[in-house]
Amino acid sequence: MRVLFAVRVAAGGLVLALGASIALAQTKGTDSEASFNAGLTHLRENRPALALEQFKKAIREDPKNAYAYKGLGLTYLALVRQGESVAQPGKLSDAVAAFRKALELNPYYVDVRNDLGTALVLSGKRAEGKAEFLAAFNDPTNPTPEVSARNLGQAYFEEKNYREAVNWFRTSFTRNKSYPEPYLGFADAVGALGHPDEAVAPLEAALKEVPGQPDLLVALGQAYYKMGRFTEARSRLEEAGRRDPTGPAGRRAMELMKNFPK
């Protein structure tokens, strides 16, 4: 079962959304853009404390740099992830403030709404967070509506509103058939509703789009197992183990196979 989506989804959005800013930095060569690029490198390479310094420096050098504010917000979320507890209201409120400032400076920076929604959900302001995801999904300029839909599905899943979660996960993978995350959420949600068999067809379709994806193989193996299709389940789990022998999917596959009937 997948839980809080915050930093993984947000970090993925950072790479996509900030591509244009990286190119701009290379052509302009301003101090703010150079600091921003340094912060981005540190964040990608899991050095959030150093990233924080660089994004703050970029903002001091250019207080209207919306990209730097997004980076700052994502860094605060990364620091929450590294902390002893997810519930760190100081860093979360700082993240919310940074994302709001990015949107204030650039209202068309729709991707930031996904990040803002994540920070709000983590802060316990779930209704506000879901409203941001929905606003992002409904915006025709959103480059990744499948991410917004997946975030909504995950939020509803965490609230145990499994039917609504199923609807949003399905919407997400309908928008982008090669995006693995919503298929995994869909499998969890239909399983929670007592219908693991409904996960099989979408997961099989997903593996045609992204063959050999370890997490999808594990999810399909689990679905087969719950239906008593043990031979097929073992085949998928063994493949996941081969493809990701030391990673989390491979370890999970090996653990699941310990429960197989002798």
C-alpha positions in Angstrom: 0.0 0.0 0.0 1.3 3.4 -0.9 1.0 6.2 1.6 1.9 9.9 1.5 2.7 11.0 -2.0 4.2 14.4 -1.1 7.9 14.6 -1.8 8.1 11.9 -4.5 5.5 13.5 -6.6 6.6 17.0 -5.9 10.2 16.2 -6.6 9.3 14.7 -9.9 7.3 17.8 -10.7 10.3 20.0 -10.0 12.4 18.4 -12.7 9.7 18.8 -15.3 8.4 22.2 -14.3 11.8 23.9 -13.9 13.3 22.7 -17.2 12.5 26.1 -18.9 14.1 27.9 -16.0 17.3 25.9 -16.3 17.6 26.8 -19.9 17.0 30.5 -19.1 19.7 30.3 -16.5 22.2 29.0 -19.0 21.4 31.9 -21.4 21.1 34.7 -18.9 23.7 33.7 -16.5 22.3 36.0 -13.7 23.4 35.5 -10.1 19.8 34.5 -9.1 19.6 31.9 -11.8 23.1 30.5 -10.9 22.0 30.2 -7.3 18.8 28.6 -8.4 20.6 26.0 -10.5 22.9 25.2 -7.6 19.9 24.7 -5.3 18.2 22.5 -7.9 21.4 20.3 -8.1 21.6 19.9 -4.3 17.9 19.1 -4.1 18.1 16.4 -6.9 21.1 14.9 -5.1 19.4 14.8 -1.8 21.2 17.6 0.0 18.2 19.7 1.1 20.1 21.8 3.7 22.4 23.1 1.0 19.6 23.5 -1.4 17.8 25.7 1.1 20.7 28.0 1.3 20.9 28.4 -2.5 17.2 28.9 -3.1 17.1 31.6 -0.4 20.1 33.2 -2.0 18.4 33.1 -5.4 15.4 34.9 -3.9 17.6 37.5 -2.2 19.2 38.2 -5.6 15.8 38.3 -7.4 12.7 38.5 -5.2 10.5 37.9 -8.2 12.0 34.5 -9.1 8.9 32.2 -9.0 11.0 29.2 -9.8 13.2 29.7 -6.8 10.1 30.0 -4.6 8.9 26.6 -5.9 12.3 25.1 -5.3 12.3 26.6 -1.7 8.9 25.0 -1.0 10.0 21.6 -2.3 13.1 21.8 -0.2 11.0 22.4 2.9 9.0 19.3 2.0 12.2 17.3 1.6 13.4 18.5 5.0 10.1 17.3 6.4 10.7 13.9 4.8 14.1 13.7 6.4 12.9 14.8 9.8 12.0 12.6 12.8 8.3 13.2 12.2 6.1 14.1 9.2 4.2 16.6 11.4 6.6 19.5 11.4 4.3 22.5 11.2 7.1 25.1 10.9 8.6 23.6 7.7 5.2 22.8 6.3 3.9 26.3 6.8 7.1 27.6 5.2 6.5 25.3 2.2 2.9 26.5 1.9 4.1 30.2 2.0 6.7 29.6 -0.6 4.3 27.9 -3.0 1.7 30.6 -2.5 4.4 33.2 -3.3 5.4 31.4 -6.5 1.8 31.5 -7.6 1.4 35.1 -6.7 4.4 35.9 -8.8 3.3 33.7 -11.7 -0.4 32.8 -11.6 0.1 30.6 -14.7 2.6 28.4 -13.0 -0.1 25.7 -12.6 2.3 22.9 -11.6 2.8 24.7 -8.3 -0.8 23.9 -7.3 0.1 20.2 -7.0 2.9 21.1 -4.6 0.8 23.5 -2.7 -1.9 20.9 -2.4 0.6 18.4 -1.1 1.9 20.8 1.6 -1.7 21.6 2.7 -2.7 17.9 2.9 0.4 17.2 5.0 -0.5 20.1 7.2 -3.8 18.6 7.9 -5.7 21.0 5.7 -7.0 18.3 3.5 -10.0 20.1 2.0 -7.8 23.0 0.9 -5.2 20.7 -0.5 -7.8 18.7 -2.5 -9.2 22.0 -3.8 -5.7 22.9 -5.1 -5.4 19.5 -6.9 -8.8 20.0 -8.4 -8.0 23.5 -9.6 -4.8 22.2 -11.2 -6.7 19.4 -12.9 -9.3 21.7 -14.3 -6.8 24.2 -15.6 -6.5 23.7 -19.4 -2.8 24.9 -19.3 -1.8 22.1 -16.8 1.0 20.1 -18.4 0.4 17.1 -16.2 -3.3 16.7 -15.3 -2.6 13.0 -14.6 -0.5 14.0 -11.6 -3.2 16.2 -10.2 -5.8 13.4 -10.7 -3.5 10.9 -9.0 -2.9 13.2 -6.1 -6.7 13.5 -5.7 -7.0 9.7 -5.8 -4.3 9.3 -3.1 -5.9 12.0 -0.9 -9.3 10.2 -1.1 -7.6 6.8 -0.5 -6.0 8.1 2.7 -9.4 9.3 3.8 -10.8 5.8 3.1 -13.1 7.1 0.5 -12.2 4.3 -1.8 -14.9 4.7 -4.4 -13.8 8.3 -5.1 -10.2 7.2 -5.0 -10.9 4.6 -7.7 -12.6 7.3 -9.9 -9.6 9.6 -9.7 -7.0 6.9 -10.2 -8.8 5.7 -13.3 -9.0 9.3 -14.6 -5.2 9.6 -14.1 -4.2 6.5 -16.0 -6.7 7.3 -18.7 -5.0 10.6 -19.2 -1.5 9.0 -19.3 -1.4 5.3 -19.9 2.3 5.0 -19.2 2.2 6.7 -15.8 2.6 3.8 -13.2 1.5 5.5 -10.0 -2.3 5.6 -10.6 -2.5 2.0 -11.5 -0.9 1.1 -8.2 -3.3 3.3 -6.3 -6.2 1.9 -8.3 -5.2 -1.7 -7.3 -5.0 -0.6 -3.6 -8.4 1.1 -3.8 -10.3 -1.8 -5.4 -8.6 -4.2 -3.1 -9.8 -2.1 -0.1 -13.3 -2.4 -1.6 -13.0 -6.2 -1.7 -12.6 -6.4 -5.4 -9.0 -7.2 -6.2 -10.0 -8.9 -9.4 -10.8 -5.5 -10.8 -7.2 -4.5 -10.7 -6.0 -7.2 -13.0 -7.1 -5.8 -16.4 -5.7 -2.3 -15.8 -2.4 -3.7 -14.4 -2.0 -6.0 -17.4 -2.7 -3.0 -19.7 -0.1 -0.9 -17.7 2.6 -3.5 -18.2 2.0 -3.4 -22.0 2.7 0.3 -21.8 5.7 0.1 -19.5 6.9 -3.5 -19.7 8.9 -4.9 -16.8 8.1 -2.0 -14.4 8.8 -3.7 -11.0 6.2 -2.0 -8.9 3.5 -2.9 -11.5 4.7 -6.5 -11.6 4.4 -6.8 -7.8 0.9 -5.3 -7.8 -0.2 -7.7 -10.5 1.4 -10.6 -8.7 -0.5 -9.6 -5.5 -3.8 -9.3 -7.5 -3.3 -12.8 -9.0 -2.4 -14.2 -5.6 -5.6 -12.8 -4.0 -7.6 -14.5 -6.8 -5.9 -17.9 -6.2 -3.9 -17.7 -9.5 -0.7 -18.7 -7.8 1.3 -19.8 -10.8 0.8 -16.5 -12.6 1.4 -14.6 -9.3 4.7 -16.3 -8.7 5.8 -15.6 -12.3 5.2 -11.9 -12.0 6.8 -11.7 -8.5 9.9 -13.6 -9.7 10.2 -11.2 -12.6 10.0 -8.2 -10.3 12.7 -9.8 -8.2 15.0 -10.2 -11.2 14.4 -6.7 -12.4 14.9 -5.0 -9.0 16.9 -7.5 -6.9 18.1 -5.0 -4.3 15.4 -2.4 -4.6 12.1 -2.1 -2.6 10.0 -3.8 -5.3 12.3 -6.8 -5.5 12.4 -7.1 -1.7 8.6 -6.8 -1.5 8.3 -9.5 -4.2 10.6 -11.9 -2.3 8.7 -11.3 1.0 5.3 -12.0 -0.7 6.5 -15.3 -2.1 7.3 -16.5 1.4 3.5 -16.7 1.9 2.8 -18.9 -1.1 1.2 -22.3 -0.5 3.8 -25.1 -0.3 
